[in-house]
Amino acid sequence: MSELIEYLKLLFSTDIVIYSFIVGVLISASAAALGVVLVLKKYSMIGDGLSHVSFAAVAVAVATGNSPMLFSIPVVMISAFFILRMSESSRIRGDAATAIFSTAALAVGAIASRGTNVDIESYLFGSITALTLSDVILTAAVASATVIVYIICYNRIFAVTFDETYEKASDGKPGLYNALIAALTALVIVVGMRLVGALLISALLIFPALSSMRIFKSFFRVVISSVVISLFCFIISMTISIFSDISVSACMVLCNLAVYLLLCFISAAASRSTD
């Protein structure tokens, strides 16, 4: 036991592990909180679409010699607004709008990444060795913004999530709050792709929310439990990654999937027992 403690002390004395732990906690919590709104509004796939856009943005940035993070943030945020506007159109449904951006972004990314010498795979699937202090600071800023928006605009977010028509009729400006959620989602995806990867980050938006909805019905409880589940899965995944050669991002996705399936089984068993 003492050897294990000493080993953990040694690991957490390195910047890479500390950075990955901080970023992982902040991204897990932020993505889970935002994911509840996206799932309830049936915008679950927007995370997947934006993750593909972030891959394309990184590929173009690398090909043109720009900073991947600084280039990706405005591109993904603009794409989030366009997907949102297209989703609100009566002619194009939300999933169709997401599919347009998703497939187009993958095509652009595939073309732009050809012939580049930079390790694009670290952006696709994440890498704890790629994290820097600036990534930690940026992630902390995004997480803080998410918490502030949730605290200040909680009632409006709740109203927009469940009854956008009523919110619009009462002059509640639902478009503003939808835009806030879209912008924060875009930022979480961009800063999260360094650790989790552009192609896996969307799982952190969807799985915790779906898992919490299996056990809670209250919006507040779903948000809180979603954050708790996401943090639990990250800590487990980080532990597994430390003692094995498996990537943190893959462990996080599989751990979230396992929790979801377990809660589905428990929920189904509970329903049968009450019948």
Beta strands, then each sheet from edge to edge (+ up, - down):
end
